[in-house]
Amino acid sequence: MKNILIYGGTGWLGRATLSYFENNYDQFSITLVSSINKSFTFKDKVYKTLSASQFKNLEGLNFDYFFNYSFLTGNKVNSLSKKEYISETDQMIEATNSFIYKNQIKNALLTSSGAVYWKNTDKETAYSIQKNKQEHEFTKTCTDMNVNYSIARIFGVLAKQYNFNFKYAFTDFLYQAKNIKSIKIDSPNKVIRSYLIFEDLLEYFMKSEESLTFDAWNKNLDIYNLAELISKIYECPLHVSDEYFINKTDNHYISEDFYFMNLFKKSTEAIIENRITEIIKYTEHKDNQIEYLG
């Protein structure tokens, strides 16, 4: 039986990971750590969550897989002072380090961000600074404790169990299509992202036998193409200004590291469309919904 811990277990990626194991493995034990201290049901099972303080107190346990998804998003920089943001994320980094040192971990996955490449540029923020620090500390701790690790830098993600509480292009277009019955692209500039099919990362990690830091993505997509795919799936109109196509000021957030992408060259636009359709249908099916118990 695989023994698993997910730090950030009730977030988008945590829930997608839970559904991945439910669909692909018969026997496993999952411990979920979350800032949302609620139990929930999924696939007729009740899952309890540990708080951050309970997570800090775990000691002498064995885990086959540790998924580290917990971090304050970049938009939190706007609601906190830089000092507060760094202090809170430092505590999260330290909690992870302590957990790895005090327990036996075989394999660990950290989801990082393409923002690490903003270091020492005019784009640098408290988020990018702390993400670089998180990567450095995670690498050192895993190396010290002989843990096989993967650090996956993500630019844009397409995953099951998407969360409308977080506004990304994908979730924003889904929300519009589902609730407004049409999609509007507000950006006056072209926006291109390196998108990851999240389950491909999980498949990679479960088979990986080497410690590596890499950019995790399948295909570069203009958000117009993404919106167009979603509008087809929901059969709703798509509205975009002419400026979007003629403005030369492009907003690119794309990878130049092709290691992971080359492992999944099958990801043509048609396949991406099919995968997005699967993600949407899976998450919206009532039998796949997570129900919080309070």
Secondary structure, DSSP 8 states (H G I E B T S, - for coil): -EEEEEETTTSHHHHHHHHHHHHH-SSEEEEEE-SS---EEETTEEE-EE-HHHHHT--S-EEEEEEE-----TTHHHHS-HHHHHHHHHHHHHHHHHHHHHSEEEEEEEEEEGGGGGTTSTT--HHHHHHHHHHHHHHHHHHHTT-EEEEEEESEEE-SS--TTS--HHHHHHHIIIIISSEEE--SS-EEEEEEEHHHHHHHHHH--S-EEEEE-SEEEEHHHHHHHHHHHHT--EEE-THHHH----EEE-----HHHHHTTT--HHHHHHHHHHHHHHHHSGGG--EE--
